[in-house]
Amino acid sequence: MPYHGSDAALTLGADPYVQPERQQRVFGADLVAVAVIPVQVAVANNGNEPLPIEPDHFRLQWHDQQM
């Protein structure tokens, strides 16, 4: 993952698919042309306790502006 970080037992990674040729290969379409940027997110719990993850625990932040 090109963007990643860890805090205690939690590791997060993000891989935005910003290249149109990569989007074409993976999704069969140029999603940038319709203002969509897919992001693959990876979460690793390296601890011994369960870690509940919900979609609303994530937010997109772009150039110091929350989306």
C-alpha positions in Angstrom: 0.0 0.0 0.0 1.5 3.4 -1.0 -0.1 5.1 2.0 0.0 3.4 5.4 0.4 3.9 9.0 0.3 2.1 12.4 -0.8 3.0 15.9 -0.4 0.3 18.6 -1.9 -2.9 17.2 -3.8 -1.3 14.3 -2.3 -0.9 10.8 -4.2 1.0 8.0 -3.3 1.2 4.4 -4.8 3.0 1.4 -4.2 2.6 -2.3 -6.0 5.1 -4.5 -6.6 4.0 -8.1 -5.9 7.4 -9.8 -4.3 6.1 -13.0 -7.0 5.7 -15.8 -5.1 2.8 -17.3 -5.1 1.0 -13.9 -8.8 1.7 -13.5 -9.4 0.3 -17.0 -7.5 -2.9 -16.2 -9.2 -3.5 -12.8 -12.7 -2.1 -13.3 -13.0 -2.0 -17.1 -13.7 1.7 -17.2 -11.9 5.1 -16.8 -13.6 6.2 -13.6 -11.6 9.5 -13.4 -13.6 10.6 -16.5 -16.7 10.5 -14.3 -15.1 11.9 -11.2 -14.8 8.7 -9.2 -11.5 7.6 -7.5 -11.7 4.1 -6.1 -9.5 3.5 -3.0 -8.5 0.0 -1.8 -8.3 0.1 2.0 -6.6 -2.5 4.1 -7.0 -2.9 7.9 -4.8 -5.2 10.0 -5.4 -5.9 13.7 -2.0 -7.1 15.0 -3.3 -7.3 18.6 -5.0 -10.0 20.6 -8.4 -8.2 21.1 -11.2 -8.0 18.5 -11.4 -4.7 16.7 -14.9 -3.8 15.3 -14.7 -1.9 12.1 -17.7 0.0 10.7 -17.9 2.0 7.4 -18.7 5.2 9.3 -15.3 4.9 11.1 -13.6 6.0 7.8 -13.5 9.5 6.2 -11.9 10.8 3.1 -9.6 13.8 3.5 -8.2 15.5 0.5 -5.7 18.5 0.7 -6.7 19.4 4.3 -10.4 19.3 3.5 -12.7 16.6 4.9 -15.1 15.1 2.3 
